[in-house]
Amino acid sequence: MNETPEDPKTVSRRSVLRGVGYGAALAASAPILAACSSGSGGGGTSTSPSPGDTANSPSGKIVIGSFQDPAMKPFREVYVKKFTEQTGIQVDYQETAYDTWYQNSKSDGLQKTGAYDIYVMDDNWVPEYAAGGIIQSLDKLGLKVNPNILPKGLDQGYWPPRSGPKLAAFKDMTPELFALVIIDDVNMLYYNKNHFDAPPKTWDDIYTAMKSKATPPNLYGWAARGVKGNPVVMTYLPLLNSYGGNFANDDWTPGFAGAEGVGALERLMTFLPYMSPSTPEMDTDQETGLLLQGKAMALTEYTGTAVSAVDNPDSSKVVGMIDFATTPSQVKAGPAIGTFICGIASGAPNVEAAKAFLEWFTSDEIQTDFARSGGSAAVTSTALSDSEAVSKYRWLPAIADSVNNAVPKPRTPDEPKFEDILGTQINLAIVEALAQKGNYTQIATAHLKTAADQMQAVLDQNKSVYFG
């Protein structure tokens, strides 16, 4: 069933089955333990002067490597050039496909070839890259962190993590900052205000509205990514988190198979009579296409996915009709977060200029300019609350609220594998629920238990990594 016209566009990292090769290459987390045995991550491999050495101002050239993603366009086309204009430091910006860049940057960092100074990374690369010495400790390098960076975004760059479950070898180590957030990509609620009497606060509010106003197939009450793996997990996590469940508990046991996780998946299933029957095959383009055509009342998605399209008359039939909020609550709000994040390569030839770039781009001045020019997911509170920026881009306060309420995914190189396990079972559960048109509790319980058992098997295979 093809309900939306094709909309060819550059593929977002959120549409990639992340971890193809990444999770497989790390089926056991032995590389992390090997890295641990030789030191506390990349900080010991620094090629930079000591943090107190200020004899020379940064100069010369840096090379920034990245994966391809539409969200990087302003960074690449505007701010890289602006940095050179303001500092005289030349920037060679290179990008390639997501999986290729993961492999290339990993190889460069392990071999310390010096081909790059800065890696633009997905935040779920940080555990492997920090523990394996692929990137350097920014704390040890003396990088000055802007105190106005939203803390939940900043947290994604720490290794070991400052909260949540920790790998056994790192549980007693002091967290250090190894990577700096440059774009806060986070789940938030997109809703058509013509269909809601007030901004929806809870999942119950969403359900009540769709029951009274949805008229499928002309108007669906909810649109969602249902493809197995990462897409459907990103649909489920804001529900799971809001119901008080966890992807992984602090003791590394799966946290989604109990009453909270079952209740969250049941609530999603109650939406199914008001959703497209194609949901199990839908990804980002299809769900946002329904919203932009005025055929969906609401959805949750990442910040960079649709904010630039909702008011564009070339792509949207709902110009001015879409409003934004953090994802709905049940016992709390719980949007998933996934940042674009930068590390300094272990063999970086120009560490001082790399530090200067990261400090410059995350400064209040540049972040405010970034927000005012449509760089939607700025990383500082000052930028996201700037009155001039907010007057043009009404979604900025919702981004800040979502980041401040965000719940991180488990910090382990096996996380993409866990997403694949959980996402496969949720997809199957949705297919079964659509076919049976009921029996939601039993279906949710069975499939979440299967996912938990499979995730526990991976944890048990790597018992020393997770439990010591």
C-alpha positions in Angstrom: 0.0 0.0 0.0 1.7 3.2 -1.1 -0.1 6.1 0.6 2.5 8.8 -0.1 4.2 9.9 -3.2 7.9 9.1 -3.5 10.1 11.8 -2.1 13.7 11.1 -3.1 16.1 12.7 -0.7 19.4 12.1 1.0 19.1 9.2 3.4 19.2 10.3 7.1 21.3 8.3 9.5 17.9 7.6 11.3 16.8 5.7 8.2 19.9 3.5 8.1 19.9 0.2 9.9 22.6 1.4 12.2 25.2 -1.0 13.3 25.3 -3.2 10.2 28.8 -4.3 10.6 29.2 -2.2 13.8 27.2 -4.6 16.0 28.4 -7.6 14.1 32.0 -6.6 14.4 31.5 -6.2 18.1 29.4 -9.3 18.8 31.7 -9.7 21.8 33.1 -6.6 23.4 36.6 -7.9 23.7 38.1 -4.9 22.0 36.9 -2.7 24.8 38.4 -4.9 27.4 41.7 -5.0 25.5 41.6 -1.2 25.4 40.9 -1.1 29.1 43.9 -3.2 29.9 46.3 -0.8 28.3 45.0 2.4 29.8 41.9 4.6 30.4 41.0 5.3 26.8 42.4 7.7 24.3 43.6 10.4 26.6 47.0 8.7 27.1 47.7 8.9 23.3 47.4 12.7 23.1 49.7 14.3 20.6 48.9 17.8 21.7 50.9 20.1 24.0 49.9 20.1 27.6 46.6 22.0 28.4 48.6 24.8 30.0 50.8 25.4 26.9 49.5 28.6 25.3 52.7 29.7 23.6 51.2 29.6 20.1 47.7 30.5 18.8 46.1 27.8 16.7 46.8 28.0 13.0 47.3 25.9 9.9 44.7 23.4 8.7 42.4 20.8 10.1 40.6 17.9 8.3 37.0 17.1 9.5 35.5 13.8 8.4 31.8 13.0 8.6 29.0 10.7 7.4 26.5 12.1 4.9 23.3 13.4 6.4 21.0 16.3 5.5 21.3 17.8 9.0 25.0 18.5 8.3 24.3 20.8 5.4 24.5 24.1 7.3 27.6 22.9 9.2 29.3 21.9 6.0 28.3 24.8 3.7 28.2 27.7 6.1 30.0 27.3 9.4 33.1 25.5 8.2 33.7 28.4 5.9 32.8 31.0 8.5 35.4 29.5 10.9 38.1 29.9 8.3 37.0 33.5 7.7 37.2 34.3 11.4 40.3 32.4 12.4 42.4 31.9 9.2 42.5 28.2 10.0 41.8 26.2 6.8 39.3 23.4 7.0 39.2 20.4 4.6 35.7 18.9 5.1 35.2 15.3 3.8 32.2 13.1 4.0 31.1 9.7 2.9 28.4 7.1 3.5 27.5 6.3 7.1 28.9 2.7 7.3 31.9 3.6 5.2 32.8 6.5 7.4 32.4 4.4 10.5 35.0 1.9 9.2 37.3 4.6 7.8 37.4 6.7 11.0 37.8 3.6 13.2 40.8 2.4 11.1 42.3 5.9 11.1 42.1 6.2 14.8 43.4 2.8 15.6 46.3 3.2 13.3 46.9 6.9 14.2 47.5 7.7 10.5 46.9 11.5 11.0 44.5 11.7 8.1 41.9 13.5 10.2 41.8 15.9 13.1 38.0 15.7 13.9 35.6 12.9 13.5 31.9 13.7 13.2 30.3 10.6 14.9 27.0 9.1 15.8 26.8 9.1 19.6 26.6 5.4 19.8 30.1 5.2 18.5 31.5 6.9 21.6 31.9 3.8 23.9 34.1 2.0 21.3 36.0 5.0 20.2 36.7 6.3 23.6 37.6 3.0 25.2 39.7 1.9 22.2 41.8 5.1 22.0 40.4 6.1 18.7 39.6 9.5 20.0 41.3 11.5 22.8 40.0 12.7 26.1 38.9 16.3 25.6 39.3 16.9 29.3 42.9 15.9 29.1 43.3 18.1 26.1 42.0 21.1 28.1 39.0 21.8 25.9 36.8 24.6 27.4 33.2 23.5 27.5 30.5 26.1 27.1 28.4 25.9 30.4 25.3 26.7 28.4 25.4 23.4 26.4 22.3 21.4 27.4 23.5 18.8 29.9 21.7 15.8 28.4 23.3 16.5 25.1 26.7 17.0 26.7 26.3 13.7 28.6 26.4 11.7 25.3 30.2 12.5 25.0 31.3 11.1 28.4 33.0 7.8 28.8 32.3 5.9 31.0 28.7 7.3 31.1 27.8 9.6 34.0 24.6 7.7 34.6 22.9 4.5 33.7 24.4 1.0 33.3 28.2 0.8 32.9 30.4 -1.9 31.5 32.2 -3.8 34.3 35.7 -2.7 33.4 34.8 1.0 33.6 32.3 1.1 36.4 34.8 2.6 38.9 36.4 5.0 36.5 35.8 8.8 36.6 33.9 9.8 33.5 35.8 12.0 31.0 34.5 14.0 28.1 35.7 12.3 24.9 33.3 13.9 22.4 31.4 17.2 22.1 27.8 17.4 20.9 27.3 19.7 17.8 23.7 18.9 16.9 21.1 17.8 19.5 18.9 15.3 17.5 16.0 14.2 19.8 12.5 12.8 19.6 9.7 15.3 19.9 6.0 15.4 19.3 4.7 16.9 16.0 0.9 17.5 16.1 -1.6 19.2 13.9 -3.2 21.8 16.1 -6.4 21.7 14.1 -7.2 18.3 15.6 -6.3 19.0 19.3 -8.3 21.2 21.7 -5.0 21.8 23.6 -1.4 20.7 23.3 -1.5 16.9 24.2 0.4 16.2 27.4 0.0 12.4 27.7 -0.4 9.4 25.5 -4.0 9.2 26.8 -4.6 12.7 25.4 -3.4 11.5 22.0 -5.7 8.4 22.2 -8.7 10.4 23.2 -8.3 12.8 20.3 -7.8 10.1 17.7 -10.8 8.2 18.9 -13.1 11.2 18.3 -11.5 12.7 15.2 -9.5 10.2 13.2 -11.2 9.0 10.0 -8.9 6.4 8.3 -7.8 6.4 5.5 -8.5 10.1 5.1 -7.1 11.1 8.4 -5.1 8.8 10.6 -4.8 9.4 14.3 -1.1 8.5 14.5 1.7 7.9 12.1 4.8 5.8 13.1 7.9 4.1 11.9 7.2 0.4 12.0 10.1 -1.1 10.2 12.0 -3.7 12.3 15.2 -2.7 14.0 16.1 0.9 14.8 13.0 2.6 13.2 10.3 0.9 15.3 12.5 1.0 18.4 12.6 4.8 18.0 8.8 4.7 17.9 8.6 2.6 21.0 11.3 4.2 23.3 9.4 7.4 24.0 6.5 5.3 25.2 8.7 2.9 27.1 10.6 5.6 28.9 7.4 7.6 29.7 5.8 4.5 31.3 8.8 4.1 33.6 10.5 1.2 31.8 14.1 1.1 30.6 15.9 -0.3 27.6 18.5 -1.7 30.0 18.4 -1.4 33.8 21.4 -0.2 35.8 22.3 -3.9 36.4 22.2 -4.6 32.6 19.0 -6.7 32.8 16.5 -5.9 30.0 14.0 -3.3 31.3 11.2 -3.6 28.8 9.5 -6.9 29.5 7.8 -6.0 32.7 4.5 -4.2 33.3 5.9 -0.8 32.2 7.2 -2.1 28.9 4.1 -4.2 28.2 1.8 -1.2 29.1 3.8 1.0 26.7 3.5 -1.4 23.8 -0.2 -2.0 24.6 -0.9 1.7 24.4 0.8 1.8 21.0 -1.3 -1.1 19.9 -4.5 0.7 20.9 -3.5 3.3 18.3 -3.5 0.7 15.5 -7.2 0.9 14.5 -6.5 4.6 13.8 -3.2 4.1 12.0 -2.2 3.0 8.5 -2.3 -0.8 7.9 1.1 -0.3 6.2 2.7 0.7 9.5 5.0 -2.3 9.8 6.6 -1.3 6.5 6.7 2.5 7.2 9.9 4.4 7.8 10.6 8.1 8.2 9.6 9.3 4.7 6.3 7.5 4.8 5.2 8.6 8.3 6.3 12.3 7.8 4.7 12.2 4.3 1.3 11.5 6.0 1.8 14.4 8.4 2.8 16.8 5.6 -0.2 15.8 3.4 -2.6 16.5 6.3 -3.4 12.8 6.7 -2.0 12.2 10.2 -3.0 14.0 13.4 0.4 13.5 15.1 3.6 11.6 15.3 6.9 11.5 17.2 10.2 12.0 15.3 13.7 13.4 15.5 14.2 17.1 15.2 16.0 17.1 11.9 13.4 15.0 10.1 10.5 17.3 9.4 11.0 20.7 11.1 12.4 22.2 7.9 9.5 20.8 5.8 6.3 21.5 7.8 6.1 25.2 6.6 7.5 24.7 3.2 4.6 25.0 0.7 6.6 22.9 -1.8 6.4 19.9 0.4 3.7 20.6 2.9 -0.1 20.9 2.8 -0.2 21.9 6.5 1.8 25.1 6.5 1.4 26.8 9.9 -0.7 24.0 11.3 1.9 21.9 12.9 3.0 22.6 16.5 5.7 20.9 18.6 6.2 19.6 22.1 8.3 17.1 24.0 7.0 13.6 23.6 3.9 12.7 25.7 4.2 11.7 29.3 2.6 8.9 31.3 4.6 8.9 34.6 7.1 11.2 32.9 8.3 12.4 29.5 11.0 10.2 27.9 12.2 11.3 24.4 15.0 9.3 23.0 18.2 11.3 22.1 20.7 10.7 19.4 23.3 13.4 18.9 25.7 14.4 16.2 29.0 14.5 18.1 32.6 15.3 17.5 35.8 13.7 18.7 39.4 14.6 18.1 41.3 11.8 16.4 44.0 9.9 18.3 46.5 10.8 15.6 45.2 14.3 14.9 48.1 16.5 13.4 46.6 19.8 14.6 45.0 19.2 18.0 45.0 22.8 19.0 43.2 24.0 15.9 40.7 21.1 16.3 40.0 22.2 19.9 39.6 25.8 18.7 37.0 24.7 16.1 34.9 22.7 18.6 35.0 25.6 21.2 34.1 28.1 18.4 31.2 26.1 17.0 29.6 25.5 20.4 30.1 29.0 21.6 27.0 31.1 22.5 27.6 33.5 19.6 27.9 30.8 16.9 25.1 28.6 18.3 22.7 31.6 18.4 23.6 32.4 14.8 23.1 28.7 13.9 19.6 28.8 15.5 18.7 32.1 13.8 19.7 30.7 10.4 17.6 27.6 10.7 20.2 25.2 12.2 17.3 23.6 14.1 18.9 21.5 16.8 21.4 24.0 18.3 23.0 22.7 21.5 22.9 25.6 23.9 20.1 26.9 26.1 20.9 30.5 24.9 20.5 29.6 21.3 17.3 27.6 21.7 15.6 30.4 23.7 16.8 33.3 21.6 13.8 35.5 20.9 14.8 36.2 17.3 15.4 32.6 16.5 12.2 31.4 18.2 10.2 34.0 16.3 11.3 32.4 13.1 11.5 28.8 14.1 8.7 28.0 16.6 10.0 24.5 17.3 13.2 25.6 19.1 11.7 25.6 22.7 10.3 22.1 22.1 13.7 20.9 21.2 15.2 22.3 24.4 12.3 20.7 26.4 12.9 17.4 24.7 16.6 17.4 25.3 16.1 18.3 28.9 13.8 15.3 29.4 15.7 12.9 27.1 16.6 9.4 28.2 19.8 8.0 26.6 20.1 4.5 25.2 22.4 2.0 26.9 26.1 3.0 26.4 27.6 -0.2 24.9 29.0 -1.2 21.5 26.3 -3.9 21.5 23.5 -1.3 21.6 22.7 -1.5 17.8 22.4 -5.3 18.3 20.0 -4.8 21.1 18.0 -2.4 18.9 17.8 -5.1 16.2 16.6 -7.7 18.7 13.9 -5.5 20.3 12.9 -3.9 17.0 12.4 -7.2 15.3 10.0 -8.4 18.0 8.1 -5.1 18.2 7.6 -5.2 14.4 6.3 -8.8 14.7 4.0 -7.8 17.6 2.5 -5.0 15.5 1.9 -7.3 12.6 0.2 -9.8 14.8 -1.9 -7.1 16.6 -3.1 -5.7 13.2 -4.1 -9.2 12.2 -5.9 -10.1 15.4 -7.4 -6.6 16.0 -7.1 -7.3 19.8 -5.4 -9.5 22.3 -2.9 -6.8 22.8 -1.7 -7.7 26.3 -0.8 -11.3 25.4 0.9 -10.3 22.1 3.0 -7.5 23.8 4.0 -9.8 26.7 5.1 -12.7 24.5 7.1 -10.6 22.0 8.8 -8.5 24.7 9.7 -11.6 26.7 11.3 -13.1 23.5 13.3 -9.9 23.0 14.4 -9.8 26.6 15.5 -13.4 26.5 17.5 -12.8 23.3 19.1 -9.6 24.7 20.0 -11.5 28.0 21.7 -14.2 25.9 24.0 -11.6 24.4 24.7 -10.2 27.8 25.4 -13.7 29.1 27.8 -14.4 26.2 29.8 -11.4 27.2 29.3 -11.8 31.0 32.8 -10.5 31.9 32.1 -7.3 29.9 28.8 -6.5 31.5 28.9 -8.2 35.0 32.6 -8.5 35.8 
